[in-house]
Amino acid sequence: MMGGWNGMGGGMGWSWLFLAVLVAGVVLLVVLLVMMLVRGSRAGRSDSRPMGRSRAREILDERYARGEIDTAEYQDRLQQLGEHG
C-alpha cells in the first residue's frame, strides 16, 4: 500500500529538531563572521589614535618629521596647542 507515511514515518520525529539546530548554527556562524569583519574594518581606520593625542598634534608631528617645519616652529606650535613634547 502507498500511504503518506511510506518508509519515512518512523525517522521524522527527531529530524525537525536536528534541522532547527543546524539552521541556528548556520545563522550563528554568519553573525559571528559579520561581527569579525566589522570589528576588523574598525581596527584598520586611520582615526584610531593614542589616547589624549589630537589630530592637530598628529599633523604637526608629521610635518615636523617630513621637514616642512623646523624645531623652533614645532615647539611654538606645540605650545599653542597646549601640549608639551
Phi, psi and omega in degrees: 000140181257087181263180180290337182258025187297102171083334186246001185297321184288325185272352185281348184298318183258351184293330178294325178292317177299318180295319179295318178294320179296315179295317179298321178295318179294318179297316179299318179297317179295317180298316179296320179295318179296318179297320179295320179294318180294316180296323178292323180288330177291323182293332182275357181291152181279348182272009176270101184241162178302149183300135177082005182250121184277163176294325178298319179294321178299316180296317179299315178299319179295316179297321179293319180294326179280350180086014180287332178231153180269178185297319181297315180294321178301310180297319180297314180291327175299317179295321178296326178283346181082018179245150180235121175025000000 
